[in-house]
């Protein structure tokens, strides 16, 4: 099986082809072409494809893994309210929105594998959607289908993983197109930084980050240090005790990132399946989202039908109570004045009894809008966006709404604010539950609308 890794720098595109499986692979070809424009274009991708075909005559070019260099990506530490990777992936993009120098809808991002200690600390690597899709499409048009887009930290983790196992704990330094620093523990990332290669001549900031990544040396021994490839002279001199990882001699220094990308295809667990979505992935996710929306709409329709059924039952019950009240008034009036007819109309007696009932309800705190009014207010408050109600329950003046929002926590907050504006200052509107779904970027929520004042037992 042929596996191709492709790396991009400002001046050159490199490719490494591996033949074999994850347990036993050999280097089939290493090629590179200069970039006619910064980070290459369609013509450069076609030139690389030609070089690969020349080095592998008669061999079809299978799916490739493309790695993006630090100048094209954004590395950000995030502290999230969850500790497991699937839920963190579902909600982390909301934390990046507004914090990157690109439009929110242009963000493509994934998380590096976290350290096993449940701290909620993650490292996101993001890139601009249009750049990722254009670059991947250039290679597809040249005849090299791109199955996965990763970044240089993922290539570094793959290079540091002997035989596909987790990388040894320690601090890793590499210089592919720029300088990368990773602190690895238990196969996950505890610290991550990336620096321009120009800083290697004055490595003060790099060494400061290295000491910070090493942690508190007074209470724990210094972690092992590893060099991946030939680090710049000043950086290598600053860590003379570092272990240089043994890499195949057939892979030049300039091709290490491409070699790591090819290994990432054979060792997906090393980086926890890290991948920036391409257009095909996005289309697939959109189709899954459409199916989820249909299911949510059906569930919401069932919830509305159940609520309408409950409303019809309430109306019928109210009518029955009114009929019994009229019969009781007529009976009491006849018993009190059997010989008097039409002195006081039964309707007046009923109105007086209803007014008395309302006064008693107000004293007990049970007066409030009808179920119809509550449902109408909840419906009018729905914001624009992918939001579906799965359950609607009414208990007196208390309204509970449960559903799913495709726009994330912001859309849930918009619905809560709209409900607060509709019901006014005499009501409290709170979000009781808001959590991301492991299946995608949607958020499940529960909103409670209740009148202010002392809570009554349900």
Helices and strands as residue ranges (DSSP letters): E 2-8, E 12-20, E 25-34, H 42-55, E 64-68, G 70-72, E 74-79, H 85-96, G 104-106, E 107-111, E 121-128, H 129-141, E 146-151, H 152-159, G 162-164, E 170-175, E 179-185, E 188-195, G 197-202, H 204-214, E 225-228, H 233-238, E 243-244, G 253-255, H 256-266, H 279-336, H 346-364, H 371-380, E 387-395, E 398-405, H 409-423, E 427-436, E 443-451
